[in-house]
């Protein structure tokens, strides 16, 4: 290039700058160099020379062309494109990577979050291993990413899947401790049965391996569930000997042994009474106290012909106090708990209620008799209660020493003769026997010291009368 008395500069056109380089060698020379054309097309660019001190001079453009080059194709491929492992697989599997294009290299790694998937590259191979998988429901999967080192070459992925573990059949029961029941116990015990890949049955057997009808089993489990619960109850033991059996949880799945839980039940009682001699009530004339509970009849009620009373009478050496919602006794002496029916007692606004005079005979009743079954002037025979902590119900004699029950007996037969004096003092002659034939006799003299009247005004009769509630103060909470 020839330049006379002119300062000049040069510039390469935009896209050509990537492959076309121009340098000013001296005041009259430009040196042009190009990089190899690795594309399949001819390319060209322009070098523009401009006078910097004579703007009126028109710039001169020089076109530089370069022939198309020989193109090298770069790519990678993987084989196989997917791998599958079992849950307990420990052997590695291989993937072959084929790289096309001189000098093309690559790296391989498990995608982020797949810590259970391990990759090791060597030569053109990728060795793949997985951790053991314990889930029994869902498979897991992740990708291995193979990335070329050359920009513009697409990465490849290998899909790795691991199958869930096969369920191993198993059967467990909790708890497995031996069960002990009292002869008349109504409480139940519950067993939790956990089953995996197997079904099971629950059976009750006696000591000889025969079906034990006195052991009652109730099995419950949700639909489609193998695990469940077994509720165990026993029937009352009417014999005087203890008995034993077992609950067997078994499956037909090979290799799983039956699970047995021992069940024992105490002997029944010949008598409910613990007395060893006749009893004379010597500390109730006068008595230490007299409590009654009564539900008088509604004014509109014309069908009820009897009223229910719950009474407690205690000796002069005892004190009755409320402790945590239950009445307890301290001291030493006798207690009579009496349930009986009188002629109809109507509610009155003065709330004055009296036990009718007369002779009351001991009589057996259902545990919860209907009002139609109540017979006036009868004492309800004593029995054991269904309650787990209070074992006496209806009419009983109890002896207490220093606040502890030492003897008790149900009122089984006999009479009581009630007479109300002019000063509202009752004189009650007791002539009872317990279920073992021991006499319980004596005279109780006392005014009423405590009472509880259960009454609510109800102007319209219900379709059915509610059952008579039990005495809310069962007493004997020692």
Secondary structure, DSSP 4 states (H G I P E B T S, - for coil): ---SS--EEEEE-TGGGGTEEEEEEETTEEEEEE----SSS-EEEEEEEEESS-TTSPPEEEEEEE---PPPP-EEEEESSEEEE-TT--S-EEEEEEEESTT--EEEEEPTT-TTEEEEEETTEEEEEE-----SS--EEEEEEEEESSTTSPPEEEEEEEPPPPPPPEEEEE--SPEEE-TT----EEEEEEEES---EEEEEETTSSB-TTEEEEEE--TT-S-EEEEEEE----SSS-EEEEEEEE--STT---EEEEEEEPPPPS-S---SS-EEE-S-BT-SEEEEEE-PBPTT--S--EEEEEEEEE-TTEEEEEETTEEEEEESEEEEEEEEEEE--B--TT----PPPEEEEEE---TT--GGG--SSEEEPPEE-S-SS--EESSEEEEEETTEEEEEEE--EEEEEEEE-TTSEEEEEEEEE-TTS-EEEEEEEEE--EEEE-----SS--SSPPPPPPPS------
